[in-house]
Amino acid sequence: MKTKYIVYGILLIGLTALIVYRINANNEIGEPKLSEESSTATTVKGLVLQEQEFNDNISLSGTIEANEQIEIRSEISGVVESINFEEGSKVVEGQVLFTVNDVELQAQLSKVQTAQKLASENERRAKLLLEKQAISQEEYEIASADFQSASAESQLIQAQLSKTIVRAPFSGTIGLRSISKGTYVTPLTPIAKLVNTSKLKITFSIPEKYASQVEIGTNLTFTTSDANINHQATVYAIEPEVEIATRTLKMRAIAENSDGKIYPGTYANVLLPLESVDNALLVPSESLIPVQNGKRIFISEKGRAKEIDVEIGTRTGNEVRVLTGLKAGDTILTYGVMALKNGTPVEIDLNQPEARTGE
């Protein structure tokens, strides 16, 4: 019995010694490896954040429209008697553009004016007879109504006659005509387009989140698809409500076009300023790492990489404005960050950013 306990004791002592030996051996093997890892730093690029002046702009698509534009038509039907404009020429307000034959209306006016004279004379005589009580008040009122009816008919025909002469309602450029002399026109017949291009309207829409940052009088710049010249415009009208379907707010700006080089109907690339920031922090786009709830960025702290959650704002072509999480003087890691982990030793190749303008 004693021999059995002695054997068990020896086995227990041996097993304990074996466990201790293995633990010590593992520690000896792991220590050099840890030392080797700690001495190998990952080379990455980085920069020291500095506050910069930043113009926060938003780029939008817009449409250029004429300040005033109409399609010239005749208000009455008839044969075109004369055309008094050249296609593509400048016209001034009140200038005669074309006339419609008025022979029939002139005849009708002559007939009505004769009847008007007769009704006027009858009304005068009835008034004299009424004063002498030779006729009743009712008879006089009938004569007076006949005269007023004849006068109204004369005025109506005179109004129609005035419409046989079509004048330019405003100054501008008249386009290609769709009629010739002798054409029978109706109010549905298009004649030509009249466009005032001395000033132009630029219509565009902004996302609703920027609505409070734009007001009437805001200046903006725009370019057209056929040239890269920057043109100036000023916001003069804003819709009173956001469009529910697109969640955007429509607004309109006015621009000078005295040289006539910008054509209505063309596309406009609008650059709308939202705010100017004197102490913005900008980081390269490639330094940001997407995560489930936002973005992260690595900074260098005591020679090791450290993850920081950040909130971002406006993007430029290759940079992003960081709103929270960083401060001026932080060294951010910009290139080679995908291989990093929190606490990884790093060796940094520093470079500095240039000032940017947001779009």
Buried (B, 14 or more C-beta within 10 A) or exposed (E): EEEEEEEEEEEEEEEEEEEEEEEEEEEEEEEEEEEEEEEEBBEBBBBBBBBBEBBBBBEBEBBBBBBBBBEBBBEBEBEBBEBBBEEEEEBEEEEBBBBBBBEEBEEBBEEBBEBBEEBBEBBEEBEEBBEEEEBEEEEBEBBBEBBEEBBEBBEEBEEBBEBBBBBBBBBBBBBEBBBEEEBEBEEEBEBBBBBBBBBBBBBBBBEEEBBEBBEEEBEBBBBBEEEEEEBEBBBEEBEEEBEEEEEBBBBBBBBEBEEEEBBBEBEBBBBBBBEEBEEBBBBBEBBBBEEEEEBBBBBBEEEBBBBBEBEBBBEBEEBBBBEEBBEEEBBBBBBBBEEBEEEBBBEBEEEEBEEBBBB
